Amino acid sequence: MESQKMHLRHVMLHCFKKGNSAKDTADEIFTVYGNGTTTIRTVHNWFKKFRAGNFELKDEDRSGRPATTDTDIIKTVLTENPRYSVREIVNATNIPKTTVHKHRYEPYESRLYVRFASPAT
């Protein structure tokens, strides 16, 4: 998936440097790769970046807290004491209750399913 996105960005840059319009480029991509591979809006956004002189094809970093941070904190707290309840972890970390519950009990749910699943006949 990621390599296809990068390939299409190279195609867009190539068409931009050839002087094609964003619409013509999108039509060419649809003809060669099929509908649904990208959108006209995406091609317009990339052409806007190219016109501004930005030819970097990698995704830019996004703002906000990374999702792995919560997971790492929860794992650290559970390493200290694996018997902590969801409420105790929420109070200690200020992470939302649903997130803590998901990461606290998710590993056990898959084990319970396997353990109590009916035997195959």
Buried (B, 14 or more C-beta within 10 A) or exposed (E): EEEEEEEBBEBBBEBBEEEBEBEEBBBBBBEEBEEEBBEBEBBBEBBEBBEEEEEEBEEEEEEEEEEEEBBEBBEEBBEEEEEBEBEEBBEEBEBEEEBBBBBBEEEEEEEEEEEEEEEEE
